[in-house]
Amino acid sequence: MGLLKSLLIGAAVYGAVKYVTKKGVNGKSLVDELKEQAPEWLDKAKEFGNDVKQQYRQSTDPYTE
């Protein structure tokens, strides 16, 4: 039973890796597109984090009216 389970998990991982690295019509794989978009997403996440911090500081500051 353990061997069968390991074979099924291995086959699923192999299929997922093949799908993610397969080149599309535009000549890029899903991994390539994620690599290109990662810096943009990181900048957006940093901006969002800074906005949340600023809003938290304003809402917890006891000296503001």
N, C-alpha and C positions, 0 to 999 in steps of 0.2 A: 504494500500500500504506500509506503514511504517513497519507494522508487518511482511509482507512477505519479505521485504528487510532485516530486522533483522534476520529472520529465515534463509535466504540464506547465509548471512554473517556468522552466527553462525555455520551453517553446513560446510561451507568452512574452517573455522578456526579449527573445530573439525577434519575434514578430514586431514588437514595439520599436526596437532599435532600427530594424529595417524600414519601418514606416516613417520614423522621424528623420532618418538620414537619406531617404529617397529624394532624388532631384525631381522637381516639378516642371511644369511647362516653361516657366521663366528661368530655369536652370539653377534654381536655388532650393535648398532643402528647408525644412521647418526649423532646423537648428540654425542655419545661416540667417534666416529672417529674425529669429529670436536674438541672435548675437547683434544684429544691426539695431534692433529696437531697444535693447537693454539699457544703453546709456540714457536714452530719452525717458524711459520709465523710471530710472533711478533719479533723474533730475525732478520729475514730477512728484515722486515719493518724498524727496527732501523738501520740496516746496510745501507739500501737504503737511509734513511733520512740523515745519516751522510755523505754519499757520495755526495748527492745533496748539502748539506751545504758546504762541502769542495770545490766542483766545483764552487759554487756561490761565495765563498770568493775569490778564485783564479781569477775568471773572473772579479770581481769588484774592485780588489786591484789596485789602481792607481800607486803603486810603483814597480810593476813587469814589466819586459820588454817583 
